[in-house]
Amino acid sequence: MSIWTTAGRLKNVGFACAPEALKTLIEHRQGESDLVERDGVFYLMATCEVPEAQQYEPDGFIGVDLGIANIATTSTGYRAAGRGLNRHRKRQAALRAKLQAKKTKSAKRRLKKRNRRERRHVANTNHTIAKQIVTEAERTSAGIALEDLTGIRQRVRLCRPQRVAIHSWAFARLAAFIAYKAKRAGVPLVSVDPAYTSQECAERHHIDTRNRLDRARFVCRSWGRCPRRPQRFPHHRPPGRGRVECGACVTRPCRPVSNRGVWTEEPTRQPVGRLPPSPALQGCPEGPGQVDRHPSSGAT
């Protein structure tokens, strides 16, 4: 590699990278490259032109719901919990406040270093989630339906702690990662309107603000039960999987017994809270909070 400098051209400069990246650079036409210096170390941002993969005809779509409590939730049951990332952000915010209070040059240098470290951690988490979603869609020959959350920060009015959470929410970066990985793998990607997706029942399509008990539990008010779907996402409704609990919400789906997506009959149990009496629960043979032992039979 040769680099043009103000003192002349430097030739035969060593260049180290991963074997896969080096193979890609050799096989494809190289584009513009940038030389970046960070903390006394020089990095070469090399680019190359990779041909786009041909898109296939999707056999259905996998709906992806983006959030803060759960970074991403798919209609097939995959859920990327955001508890660890939110805990990391709170810890970094507390350390940032302490360093900002010192107002020294060394504190400012530490702030820069910690800021870059936090960005790398968030980017790595989003890369992992995006790769998991695109790989699943490619394996099942399905497309990806992604919410278009453009302008969501301007549409809502929140208190100060919630503003901190929503402004540090990297949903656009995750969507960009999913988009470019899907394009590279030939996976169809569509954007859907996110209006009322968090209030609509996937079973009866009833929309009500009271359907959400909190941001982790969902119960349809029209019939007093949770949808039969493993994760509530109305844009893509797979066949009934898992079981229904009368008057209680199950937010954790049945787990697949293999990578082929075969679902077990017995759901993963977790503690659930009881609901206030509802007219829709009248006549339920097992009473509120009990498991319906016959998921194939409809609720009356």
Secondary structure, DSSP 8 states (H G I E B T S, - for coil): --EEETTEEE-S------HHHHHHHHHSEE---EEEEETTEEEEE--EE---------SSEEEEEE-SSEEEEETTS-EEE-HHHHHHHHHHHHHHHHHHHH--HHHHHHHHHHHHHHHHHHHHHHHHHHHHHHHHHHHTT-EEEEE--TTHHHH----HHHHHHHHT--HHHHHHHHHHHHHHHT--EEEE--TTTTTB-TTT--B-GGGEEETTEE-BTTTTB--SSSS--TT---S--S--BBT----S---BSSTT--B-SS------------GGGTT-TT-TT-B-S-TTS---
